[in-house]
């Protein structure tokens, strides 16, 4: 298995995203916060989140303490 690794899998929703994720303003703020937290790693995190969603897993707690990258 190759990085990135999810270290904390406690805040997930299976098959359906939580209802609050339908709020466009909340999503916009959340994405801006994620981009700021991850900086240049954000595209890789975004790809990871998209891959999880493709499997029906909605991970709602992406932060640097929860995701480990190769060499970091």
mmCIF file of the N, C-alpha and C atoms, coordinates in Angstrom:
data_MODEL
# 
_entry.id   MODEL 
# 
loop_
_atom_site.group_PDB 
_atom_site.id 
_atom_site.type_symbol 
_atom_site.label_atom_id 
_atom_site.label_alt_id 
_atom_site.label_comp_id 
_atom_site.label_asym_id 
_atom_site.label_entity_id 
_atom_site.label_seq_id 
_atom_site.pdbx_PDB_ins_code 
_atom_site.Cartn_x 
_atom_site.Cartn_y 
_atom_site.Cartn_z 
_atom_site.occupancy 
_atom_site.B_iso_or_equiv 
_atom_site.pdbx_formal_charge 
_atom_site.auth_seq_id 
_atom_site.auth_comp_id 
_atom_site.auth_asym_id 
_atom_site.auth_atom_id 
_atom_site.pdbx_PDB_model_num 
ATOM 1   N N  . UNK A 1 1  ? 0.840   -1.172 0.000  1.00 0.00 ? 1  UNK A N  1 
ATOM 2   C CA . UNK A 1 1  ? 0.000   0.000  0.000  1.00 0.00 ? 1  UNK A CA 1 
ATOM 3   C C  . UNK A 1 1  ? 0.886   1.237  0.000  1.00 0.00 ? 1  UNK A C  1 
ATOM 4   N N  . UNK A 1 2  ? 0.504   2.227  -0.761 1.00 0.00 ? 2  UNK A N  1 
ATOM 5   C CA . UNK A 1 2  ? 1.308   3.440  -0.863 1.00 0.00 ? 2  UNK A CA 1 
ATOM 6   C C  . UNK A 1 2  ? 0.600   4.622  -0.230 1.00 0.00 ? 2  UNK A C  1 
ATOM 7   N N  . UNK A 1 3  ? 1.362   5.571  0.290  1.00 0.00 ? 3  UNK A N  1 
ATOM 8   C CA . UNK A 1 3  ? 0.765   6.776  0.874  1.00 0.00 ? 3  UNK A CA 1 
ATOM 9   C C  . UNK A 1 3  ? -0.022  7.556  -0.169 1.00 0.00 ? 3  UNK A C  1 
ATOM 10  N N  . UNK A 1 4  ? -0.971  8.377  0.217  1.00 0.00 ? 4  UNK A N  1 
ATOM 11  C CA . UNK A 1 4  ? -1.237  8.791  1.592  1.00 0.00 ? 4  UNK A CA 1 
ATOM 12  C C  . UNK A 1 4  ? -2.019  7.729  2.370  1.00 0.00 ? 4  UNK A C  1 
ATOM 13  N N  . UNK A 1 5  ? -1.814  7.732  3.678  1.00 0.00 ? 5  UNK A N  1 
ATOM 14  C CA . UNK A 1 5  ? -2.504  6.835  4.576  1.00 0.00 ? 5  UNK A CA 1 
ATOM 15  C C  . UNK A 1 5  ? -3.465  7.647  5.438  1.00 0.00 ? 5  UNK A C  1 
ATOM 16  N N  . UNK A 1 6  ? -4.656  7.117  5.651  1.00 0.00 ? 6  UNK A N  1 
ATOM 17  C CA . UNK A 1 6  ? -5.577  7.723  6.600  1.00 0.00 ? 6  UNK A CA 1 
ATOM 18  C C  . UNK A 1 6  ? -5.264  7.142  7.965  1.00 0.00 ? 6  UNK A C  1 
ATOM 19  N N  . UNK A 1 7  ? -4.991  8.003  8.916  1.00 0.00 ? 7  UNK A N  1 
ATOM 20  C CA . UNK A 1 7  ? -4.631  7.545  10.252 1.00 0.00 ? 7  UNK A CA 1 
ATOM 21  C C  . UNK A 1 7  ? -5.822  7.511  11.190 1.00 0.00 ? 7  UNK A C  1 
ATOM 22  N N  . UNK A 1 8  ? -6.850  8.269  10.879 1.00 0.00 ? 8  UNK A N  1 
ATOM 23  C CA . UNK A 1 8  ? -8.041  8.350  11.720 1.00 0.00 ? 8  UNK A CA 1 
ATOM 24  C C  . UNK A 1 8  ? -9.243  8.165  10.816 1.00 0.00 ? 8  UNK A C  1 
ATOM 25  N N  . UNK A 1 9  ? -9.957  7.092  11.006 1.00 0.00 ? 9  UNK A N  1 
ATOM 26  C CA . UNK A 1 9  ? -11.089 6.785  10.144 1.00 0.00 ? 9  UNK A CA 1 
ATOM 27  C C  . UNK A 1 9  ? -12.396 6.911  10.922 1.00 0.00 ? 9  UNK A C  1 
ATOM 28  N N  . UNK A 1 10 ? -12.405 7.711  11.986 1.00 0.00 ? 10 UNK A N  1 
ATOM 29  C CA . UNK A 1 10 ? -13.569 7.819  12.857 1.00 0.00 ? 10 UNK A CA 1 
ATOM 30  C C  . UNK A 1 10 ? -14.724 8.610  12.277 1.00 0.00 ? 10 UNK A C  1 
ATOM 31  N N  . UNK A 1 11 ? -14.450 9.579  11.424 1.00 0.00 ? 11 UNK A N  1 
ATOM 32  C CA . UNK A 1 11 ? -15.525 10.437 10.910 1.00 0.00 ? 11 UNK A CA 1 
ATOM 33  C C  . UNK A 1 11 ? -15.792 10.117 9.451  1.00 0.00 ? 11 UNK A C  1 
ATOM 34  N N  . UNK A 1 12 ? -16.493 9.008  9.247  1.00 0.00 ? 12 UNK A N  1 
ATOM 35  C CA . UNK A 1 12 ? -16.873 8.603  7.899  1.00 0.00 ? 12 UNK A CA 1 
ATOM 36  C C  . UNK A 1 12 ? -18.369 8.323  7.862  1.00 0.00 ? 12 UNK A C  1 
ATOM 37  N N  . UNK A 1 13 ? -18.910 8.465  6.698  1.00 0.00 ? 13 UNK A N  1 
ATOM 38  C CA . UNK A 1 13 ? -20.294 8.102  6.427  1.00 0.00 ? 13 UNK A CA 1 
ATOM 39  C C  . UNK A 1 13 ? -20.242 7.109  5.268  1.00 0.00 ? 13 UNK A C  1 
ATOM 40  N N  . UNK A 1 14 ? -21.003 6.051  5.377  1.00 0.00 ? 14 UNK A N  1 
ATOM 41  C CA . UNK A 1 14 ? -20.993 5.010  4.360  1.00 0.00 ? 14 UNK A CA 1 
ATOM 42  C C  . UNK A 1 14 ? -22.235 5.145  3.473  1.00 0.00 ? 14 UNK A C  1 
ATOM 43  N N  . UNK A 1 15 ? -21.999 5.120  2.183  1.00 0.00 ? 15 UNK A N  1 
ATOM 44  C CA . UNK A 1 15 ? -23.019 5.151  1.133  1.00 0.00 ? 15 UNK A CA 1 
ATOM 45  C C  . UNK A 1 15 ? -23.681 6.519  0.930  1.00 0.00 ? 15 UNK A C  1 
ATOM 46  N N  . UNK A 1 16 ? -23.953 7.259  1.980  1.00 0.00 ? 16 UNK A N  1 
ATOM 47  C CA . UNK A 1 16 ? -24.601 8.565  1.856  1.00 0.00 ? 16 UNK A CA 1 
ATOM 48  C C  . UNK A 1 16 ? -23.788 9.616  2.620  1.00 0.00 ? 16 UNK A C  1 
ATOM 49  N N  . UNK A 1 17 ? -23.530 10.767 1.989  1.00 0.00 ? 17 UNK A N  1 
ATOM 50  C CA . UNK A 1 17 ? -22.843 11.827 2.731  1.00 0.00 ? 17 UNK A CA 1 
ATOM 51  C C  . UNK A 1 17 ? -23.778 12.399 3.796  1.00 0.00 ? 17 UNK A C  1 
ATOM 52  N N  . UNK A 1 18 ? -23.231 13.016 4.831  1.00 0.00 ? 18 UNK A N  1 
ATOM 53  C CA . UNK A 1 18 ? -24.097 13.631 5.832  1.00 0.00 ? 18 UNK A CA 1 
ATOM 54  C C  . UNK A 1 18 ? -24.909 14.763 5.199  1.00 0.00 ? 18 UNK A C  1 
ATOM 55  N N  . UNK A 1 19 ? -26.102 14.994 5.711  1.00 0.00 ? 19 UNK A N  1 
ATOM 56  C CA . UNK A 1 19 ? -27.019 15.985 5.144  1.00 0.00 ? 19 UNK A CA 1 
ATOM 57  C C  . UNK A 1 19 ? -26.401 17.382 5.097  1.00 0.00 ? 19 UNK A C  1 
ATOM 58  N N  . UNK A 1 20 ? -25.570 17.720 6.090  1.00 0.00 ? 20 UNK A N  1 
ATOM 59  C CA . UNK A 1 20 ? -25.019 19.074 6.126  1.00 0.00 ? 20 UNK A CA 1 
ATOM 60  C C  . UNK A 1 20 ? -24.074 19.353 4.958  1.00 0.00 ? 20 UNK A C  1 
ATOM 61  N N  . UNK A 1 21 ? -23.608 18.329 4.263  1.00 0.00 ? 21 UNK A N  1 
ATOM 62  C CA . UNK A 1 21 ? -22.722 18.556 3.121  1.00 0.00 ? 21 UNK A CA 1 
ATOM 63  C C  . UNK A 1 21 ? -23.461 19.057 1.883  1.00 0.00 ? 21 UNK A C  1 
ATOM 64  N N  . UNK A 1 22 ? -24.773 19.189 1.971  1.00 0.00 ? 22 UNK A N  1 
ATOM 65  C CA . UNK A 1 22 ? -25.525 19.761 0.852  1.00 0.00 ? 22 UNK A CA 1 
ATOM 66  C C  . UNK A 1 22 ? -25.532 21.287 0.914  1.00 0.00 ? 22 UNK A C  1 
ATOM 67  N N  . UNK A 1 23 ? -25.039 21.866 1.996  1.00 0.00 ? 23 UNK A N  1 
ATOM 68  C CA . UNK A 1 23 ? -24.976 23.322 2.164  1.00 0.00 ? 23 UNK A CA 1 
ATOM 69  C C  . UNK A 1 23 ? -23.780 23.869 1.374  1.00 0.00 ? 23 UNK A C  1 
ATOM 70  N N  . UNK A 1 24 ? -24.042 24.573 0.276  1.00 0.00 ? 24 UNK A N  1 
ATOM 71  C CA . UNK A 1 24 ? -22.973 25.046 -0.615 1.00 0.00 ? 24 UNK A CA 1 
ATOM 72  C C  . UNK A 1 24 ? -22.009 26.005 0.076  1.00 0.00 ? 24 UNK A C  1 
ATOM 73  N N  . UNK A 1 25 ? -22.494 26.861 0.956  1.00 0.00 ? 25 UNK A N  1 
ATOM 74  C CA . UNK A 1 25 ? -21.611 27.793 1.658  1.00 0.00 ? 25 UNK A CA 1 
ATOM 75  C C  . UNK A 1 25 ? -20.686 27.030 2.602  1.00 0.00 ? 25 UNK A C  1 
ATOM 76  N N  . UNK A 1 26 ? -21.250 26.066 3.314  1.00 0.00 ? 26 UNK A N  1 
ATOM 77  C CA . UNK A 1 26 ? -20.441 25.250 4.230  1.00 0.00 ? 26 UNK A CA 1 
ATOM 78  C C  . UNK A 1 26 ? -19.364 24.506 3.451  1.00 0.00 ? 26 UNK A C  1 
ATOM 79  N N  . UNK A 1 27 ? -19.735 23.911 2.321  1.00 0.00 ? 27 UNK A N  1 
ATOM 80  C CA . UNK A 1 27 ? -18.767 23.177 1.494  1.00 0.00 ? 27 UNK A CA 1 
ATOM 81  C C  . UNK A 1 27 ? -17.667 24.111 1.001  1.00 0.00 ? 27 UNK A C  1 
ATOM 82  N N  . UNK A 1 28 ? -18.041 25.301 0.541  1.00 0.00 ? 28 UNK A N  1 
ATOM 83  C CA . UNK A 1 28 ? -17.048 26.264 0.064  1.00 0.00 ? 28 UNK A CA 1 
ATOM 84  C C  . UNK A 1 28 ? -16.060 26.640 1.149  1.00 0.00 ? 28 UNK A C  1 
ATOM 85  N N  . UNK A 1 29 ? -16.560 26.898 2.350  1.00 0.00 ? 29 UNK A N  1 
ATOM 86  C CA . UNK A 1 29 ? -15.690 27.237 3.479  1.00 0.00 ? 29 UNK A CA 1 
ATOM 87  C C  . UNK A 1 29 ? -14.800 26.058 3.860  1.00 0.00 ? 29 UNK A C  1 
ATOM 88  N N  . UNK A 1 30 ? -15.376 24.866 3.852  1.00 0.00 ? 30 UNK A N  1 
ATOM 89  C CA . UNK A 1 30 ? -14.633 23.661 4.206  1.00 0.00 ? 30 UNK A CA 1 
ATOM 90  C C  . UNK A 1 30 ? -13.502 23.405 3.208  1.00 0.00 ? 30 UNK A C  1 
ATOM 91  N N  . UNK A 1 31 ? -13.804 23.557 1.919  1.00 0.00 ? 31 UNK A N  1 
ATOM 92  C CA . UNK A 1 31 ? -12.770 23.355 0.897  1.00 0.00 ? 31 UNK A CA 1 
ATOM 93  C C  . UNK A 1 31 ? -11.658 24.392 1.017  1.00 0.00 ? 31 UNK A C  1 
ATOM 94  N N  . UNK A 1 32 ? -12.023 25.637 1.293  1.00 0.00 ? 32 UNK A N  1 
ATOM 95  C CA . UNK A 1 32 ? -11.007 26.683 1.472  1.00 0.00 ? 32 UNK A CA 1 
ATOM 96  C C  . UNK A 1 32 ? -10.109 26.363 2.665  1.00 0.00 ? 32 UNK A C  1 
ATOM 97  N N  . UNK A 1 33 ? -10.704 25.888 3.739  1.00 0.00 ? 33 UNK A N  1 
ATOM 98  C CA . UNK A 1 33 ? -9.934  25.515 4.932  1.00 0.00 ? 33 UNK A CA 1 
ATOM 99  C C  . UNK A 1 33 ? -8.990  24.346 4.622  1.00 0.00 ? 33 UNK A C  1 
ATOM 100 N N  . UNK A 1 34 ? -9.492  23.362 3.892  1.00 0.00 ? 34 UNK A N  1 
ATOM 101 C CA . UNK A 1 34 ? -8.662  22.211 3.519  1.00 0.00 ? 34 UNK A CA 1 
ATOM 102 C C  . UNK A 1 34 ? -7.484  22.645 2.651  1.00 0.00 ? 34 UNK A C  1 
ATOM 103 N N  . UNK A 1 35 ? -7.751  23.498 1.664  1.00 0.00 ? 35 UNK A N  1 
ATOM 104 C CA . UNK A 1 35 ? -6.659  23.980 0.800  1.00 0.00 ? 35 UNK A CA 1 
ATOM 105 C C  . UNK A 1 35 ? -5.598  24.689 1.623  1.00 0.00 ? 35 UNK A C  1 
ATOM 106 N N  . UNK A 1 36 ? -6.025  25.454 2.601  1.00 0.00 ? 36 UNK A N  1 
ATOM 107 C CA . UNK A 1 36 ? -5.073  26.171 3.461  1.00 0.00 ? 36 UNK A CA 1 
ATOM 108 C C  . UNK A 1 36 ? -4.294  25.194 4.344  1.00 0.00 ? 36 UNK A C  1 
ATOM 109 N N  . UNK A 1 37 ? -4.979  24.227 4.923  1.00 0.00 ? 37 UNK A N  1 
ATOM 110 C CA . UNK A 1 37 ? -4.328  23.258 5.812  1.00 0.00 ? 37 UNK A CA 1 
ATOM 111 C C  . UNK A 1 37 ? -3.284  22.412 5.083  1.00 0.00 ? 37 UNK A C  1 
ATOM 112 N N  . UNK A 1 38 ? -3.598  21.974 3.872  1.00 0.00 ? 38 UNK A N  1 
ATOM 113 C CA . UNK A 1 38 ? -2.735  21.039 3.158  1.00 0.00 ? 38 UNK A CA 1 
ATOM 114 C C  . UNK A 1 38 ? -1.784  21.694 2.169  1.00 0.00 ? 38 UNK A C  1 
ATOM 115 N N  . UNK A 1 39 ? -2.044  22.934 1.785  1.00 0.00 ? 39 UNK A N  1 
ATOM 116 C CA . UNK A 1 39 ? -1.150  23.626 0.859  1.00 0.00 ? 39 UNK A CA 1 
ATOM 117 C C  . UNK A 1 39 ? -0.933  22.827 -0.413 1.00 0.00 ? 39 UNK A C  1 
ATOM 118 N N  . UNK A 1 40 ? 0.324   22.591 -0.746 1.00 0.00 ? 40 UNK A N  1 
ATOM 119 C CA . UNK A 1 40 ? 0.646   21.906 -2.008 1.00 0.00 ? 40 UNK A CA 1 
ATOM 120 C C  . UNK A 1 40 ? 0.226   20.436 -2.016 1.00 0.00 ? 40 UNK A C  1 
ATOM 121 N N  . UNK A 1 41 ? -0.077  19.867 -0.851 1.00 0.00 ? 41 UNK A N  1 
ATOM 122 C CA . UNK A 1 41 ? -0.548  18.482 -0.779 1.00 0.00 ? 41 UNK A CA 1 
ATOM 123 C C  . UNK A 1 41 ? -2.049  18.355 -1.057 1.00 0.00 ? 41 UNK A C  1 
ATOM 124 N N  . UNK A 1 42 ? -2.762  19.482 -1.146 1.00 0.00 ? 42 UNK A N  1 
ATOM 125 C CA . UNK A 1 42 ? -4.213  19.438 -1.309 1.00 0.00 ? 42 UNK A CA 1 
ATOM 126 C C  . UNK A 1 42 ? -4.661  18.618 -2.524 1.00 0.00 ? 42 UNK A C  1 
ATOM 127 N N  . UNK A 1 43 ? -4.049  18.742 -3.702 1.00 0.00 ? 43 UNK A N  1 
ATOM 128 C CA . UNK A 1 43 ? -4.517  17.919 -4.827 1.00 0.00 ? 43 UNK A CA 1 
ATOM 129 C C  . UNK A 1 43 ? -4.460  16.415 -4.527 1.00 0.00 ? 43 UNK A C  1 
ATOM 130 N N  . UNK A 1 44 ? -3.438  15.981 -3.817 1.00 0.00 ? 44 UNK A N  1 
ATOM 131 C CA . UNK A 1 44 ? -3.329  14.564 -3.464 1.00 0.00 ? 44 UNK A CA 1 
ATOM 132 C C  . UNK A 1 44 ? -4.426  14.166 -2.467 1.00 0.00 ? 44 UNK A C  1 
ATOM 133 N N  . UNK A 1 45 ? -4.702  15.047 -1.513 1.00 0.00 ? 45 UNK A N  1 
ATOM 134 C CA . UNK A 1 45 ? -5.768  14.780 -0.544 1.00 0.00 ? 45 UNK A CA 1 
ATOM 135 C C  . UNK A 1 45 ? -7.115  14.741 -1.258 1.00 0.00 ? 45 UNK A C  1 
ATOM 136 N N  . UNK A 1 46 ? -7.326  15.679 -2.160 1.00 0.00 ? 46 UNK A N  1 
ATOM 137 C CA . UNK A 1 46 ? -8.573  15.731 -2.906 1.00 0.00 ? 46 UNK A CA 1 
ATOM 138 C C  . UNK A 1 46 ? -8.756  14.445 -3.731 1.00 0.00 ? 46 UNK A C  1 
ATOM 139 N N  . UNK A 1 47 ? -7.697  13.951 -4.342 1.00 0.00 ? 47 UNK A N  1 
ATOM 140 C CA . UNK A 1 47 ? -7.767  12.700 -5.094 1.00 0.00 ? 47 UNK A CA 1 
ATOM 141 C C  . UNK A 1 47 ? -8.113  11.535 -4.171 1.00 0.00 ? 47 UNK A C  1 
ATOM 142 N N  . UNK A 1 48 ? -7.544  11.527 -2.978 1.00 0.00 ? 48 UNK A N  1 
ATOM 143 C CA . UNK A 1 48 ? -7.839  10.484 -1.995 1.00 0.00 ? 48 UNK A CA 1 
ATOM 144 C C  . UNK A 1 48 ? -9.308  10.533 -1.591 1.00 0.00 ? 48 UNK A C  1 
ATOM 145 N N  . UNK A 1 49 ? -9.820  11.714 -1.298 1.00 0.00 ? 49 UNK A N  1 
ATOM 146 C CA . UNK A 1 49 ? -11.220 11.857 -0.905 1.00 0.00 ? 49 UNK A CA 1 
ATOM 147 C C  . UNK A 1 49 ? -12.149 11.433 -2.035 1.00 0.00 ? 49 UNK A C  1 
ATOM 148 N N  . UNK A 1 50 ? -11.800 11.786 -3.266 1.00 0.00 ? 50 UNK A N  1 
ATOM 149 C CA . UNK A 1 50 ? -12.604 11.378 -4.422 1.00 0.00 ? 50 UNK A CA 1 
ATOM 150 C C  . UNK A 1 50 ? -12.602 9.857  -4.592 1.00 0.00 ? 50 UNK A C  1 
ATOM 151 N N  . UNK A 1 51 ? -11.444 9.241  -4.391 1.00 0.00 ? 51 UNK A N  1 
ATOM 152 C CA . UNK A 1 51 ? -11.350 7.779  -4.497 1.00 0.00 ? 51 UNK A CA 1 
ATOM 153 C C  . UNK A 1 51 ? -12.223 7.105  -3.431 1.00 0.00 ? 51 UNK A C  1 
ATOM 154 N N  . UNK A 1 52 ? -12.189 7.636  -2.223 1.00 0.00 ? 52 UNK A N  1 
ATOM 155 C CA . UNK A 1 52 ? -13.022 7.076  -1.156 1.00 0.00 ? 52 UNK A CA 1 
ATOM 156 C C  . UNK A 1 52 ? -14.502 7.231  -1.492 1.00 0.00 ? 52 UNK A C  1 
ATOM 157 N N  . UNK A 1 53 ? -14.885 8.418  -1.977 1.00 0.00 ? 53 UNK A N  1 
ATOM 158 C CA . UNK A 1 53 ? -16.289 8.638  -2.351 1.00 0.00 ? 53 UNK A CA 1 
ATOM 159 C C  . UNK A 1 53 ? -16.722 7.659  -3.436 1.00 0.00 ? 53 UNK A C  1 
ATOM 160 N N  . UNK A 1 54 ? -15.811 7.358  -4.346 1.00 0.00 ? 54 UNK A N  1 
ATOM 161 C CA . UNK A 1 54 ? -16.107 6.391  -5.396 1.00 0.00 ? 54 UNK A CA 1 
ATOM 162 C C  . UNK A 1 54 ? -16.412 5.003  -4.848 1.00 0.00 ? 54 UNK A C  1 
ATOM 163 N N  . UNK A 1 55 ? -15.954 4.735  -3.623 1.00 0.00 ? 55 UNK A N  1 
ATOM 164 C CA . UNK A 1 55 ? -16.233 3.453  -2.964 1.00 0.00 ? 55 UNK A CA 1 
ATOM 165 C C  . UNK A 1 55 ? -17.380 3.572  -1.962 1.00 0.00 ? 55 UNK A C  1 
ATOM 166 N N  . UNK A 1 56 ? -18.039 4.746  -1.949 1.00 0.00 ? 56 UNK A N  1 
ATOM 167 C CA . UNK A 1 56 ? -19.164 4.935  -1.034 1.00 0.00 ? 56 UNK A CA 1 
ATOM 168 C C  . UNK A 1 56 ? -18.761 5.357  0.364  1.00 0.00 ? 56 UNK A C  1 
ATOM 169 N N  . UNK A 1 57 ? -17.520 5.825  0.521  1.00 0.00 ? 57 UNK A N  1 
ATOM 170 C CA . UNK A 1 57 ? -17.016 6.259  1.829  1.00 0.00 ? 57 UNK A CA 1 
ATOM 171 C C  . UNK A 1 57 ? -16.862 7.774  1.802  1.00 0.00 ? 57 UNK A C  1 
ATOM 172 N N  . UNK A 1 58 ? -17.576 8.456  2.668  1.00 0.00 ? 58 UNK A N  1 
ATOM 173 C CA . UNK A 1 58 ? -17.539 9.919  2.737  1.00 0.00 ? 58 UNK A CA 1 
ATOM 174 C C  . UNK A 1 58 ? -16.746 10.299 3.988  1.00 0.00 ? 58 UNK A C  1 
ATOM 175 N N  . UNK A 1 59 ? -15.483 10.642 3.786  1.00 0.00 ? 59 UNK A N  1 
ATOM 176 C CA . UNK A 1 59 ? -14.556 10.983 4.871  1.00 0.00 ? 59 UNK A CA 1 
ATOM 177 C C  . UNK A 1 59 ? -14.647 12.473 5.130  1.00 0.00 ? 59 UNK A C  1 
ATOM 178 N N  . UNK A 1 60 ? -15.049 12.867 6.332  1.00 0.00 ? 60 UNK A N  1 
ATOM 179 C CA . UNK A 1 60 ? -15.329 14.276 6.605  1.00 0.00 ? 60 UNK A CA 1 
ATOM 180 C C  . UNK A 1 60 ? -14.362 14.929 7.597  1.00 0.00 ? 60 UNK A C  1 
ATOM 181 N N  . UNK A 1 61 ? -13.223 14.315 7.823  1.00 0.00 ? 61 UNK A N  1 
ATOM 182 C CA . UNK A 1 61 ? -12.267 14.895 8.773  1.00 0.00 ? 61 UNK A CA 1 
ATOM 183 C C  . UNK A 1 61 ? -10.841 14.945 8.218  1.00 0.00 ? 61 UNK A C  1 
ATOM 184 N N  . UNK A 1 62 ? -10.687 15.469 6.998  1.00 0.00 ? 62 UNK A N  1 
ATOM 185 C CA . UNK A 1 62 ? -9.320  15.542 6.475  1.00 0.00 ? 62 UNK A CA 1 
ATOM 186 C C  . UNK A 1 62 ? -8.554  16.686 7.138  1.00 0.00 ? 62 UNK A C  1 
ATOM 187 N N  . UNK A 1 63 ? -7.485  16.345 7.801  1.00 0.00 ? 63 UNK A N  1 
ATOM 188 C CA . UNK A 1 63 ? -6.577  17.333 8.378  1.00 0.00 ? 63 UNK A CA 1 
ATOM 189 C C  . UNK A 1 63 ? -5.203  16.683 8.457  1.00 0.00 ? 63 UNK A C  1 
ATOM 190 N N  . UNK A 1 64 ? -4.175  17.484 8.506  1.00 0.00 ? 64 UNK A N  1 
ATOM 191 C CA . UNK A 1 64 ? -2.818  16.916 8.479  1.00 0.00 ? 64 UNK A CA 1 
ATOM 192 C C  . UNK A 1 64 ? -2.543  15.859 9.548  1.00 0.00 ? 64 UNK A C  1 
ATOM 193 N N  . UNK A 1 65 ? -3.172  15.980 10.708 1.00 0.00 ? 65 UNK A N  1 
ATOM 194 C CA . UNK A 1 65 ? -2.940  14.982 11.754 1.00 0.00 ? 65 UNK A CA 1 
ATOM 195 C C  . UNK A 1 65 ? -3.558  13.625 11.408 1.00 0.00 ? 65 UNK A C  1 
ATOM 196 N N  . UNK A 1 66 ? -4.485  13.602 10.446 1.00 0.00 ? 66 UNK A N  1 
ATOM 197 C CA . UNK A 1 66 ? -5.189  12.371 10.099 1.00 0.00 ? 66 UNK A CA 1 
ATOM 198 C C  . UNK A 1 66 ? -4.715  11.714 8.818  1.00 0.00 ? 66 UNK A C  1 
ATOM 199 N N  . UNK A 1 67 ? -3.870  12.383 8.058  1.00 0.00 ? 67 UNK A N  1 
ATOM 200 C CA . UNK A 1 67 ? -3.412  11.854 6.774  1.00 0.00 ? 67 UNK A CA 1 
ATOM 201 C C  . UNK A 1 67 ? -1.903  11.921 6.713  1.00 0.00 ? 67 UNK A C  1 
ATOM 202 N N  . UNK A 1 68 ? -1.254  10.810 6.417  1.00 0.00 ? 68 UNK A N  1 
ATOM 203 C CA . UNK A 1 68 ? 0.199   10.750 6.352  1.00 0.00 ? 68 UNK A CA 1 
ATOM 204 C C  . UNK A 1 68 ? 0.624   10.598 4.911  1.00 0.00 ? 68 UNK A C  1 
ATOM 205 N N  . UNK A 1 69 ? 1.612   11.368 4.515  1.00 0.00 ? 69 UNK A N  1 
ATOM 206 C CA . UNK A 1 69 ? 2.163   11.322 3.157  1.00 0.00 ? 69 UNK A CA 1 
ATOM 207 C C  . UNK A 1 69 ? 3.535   10.679 3.177  1.00 0.00 ? 69 UNK A C  1 
ATOM 208 N N  . UNK A 1 70 ? 3.954   10.173 2.055  1.00 0.00 ? 70 UNK A N  1 
ATOM 209 C CA . UNK A 1 70 ? 5.273   9.568  1.947  1.00 0.00 ? 70 UNK A CA 1 
ATOM 210 C C  . UNK A 1 70 ? 6.346   10.602 2.294  1.00 0.00 ? 70 UNK A C  1 
ATOM 211 N N  . UNK A 1 71 ? 7.287   10.218 3.110  1.00 0.00 ? 71 UNK A N  1 
ATOM 212 C CA . UNK A 1 71 ? 8.414   11.078 3.451  1.00 0.00 ? 71 UNK A CA 1 
ATOM 213 C C  . UNK A 1 71 ? 8.087   12.233 4.367  1.00 0.00 ? 71 UNK A C  1 
ATOM 214 N N  . UNK A 1 72 ? 6.904   12.238 4.967  1.00 0.00 ? 72 UNK A N  1 
ATOM 215 C CA . UNK A 1 72 ? 6.527   13.355 5.852  1.00 0.00 ? 72 UNK A CA 1 
ATOM 216 C C  . UNK A 1 72 ? 6.148   12.868 7.211  1.00 0.00 ? 72 UNK A C  1 
# 
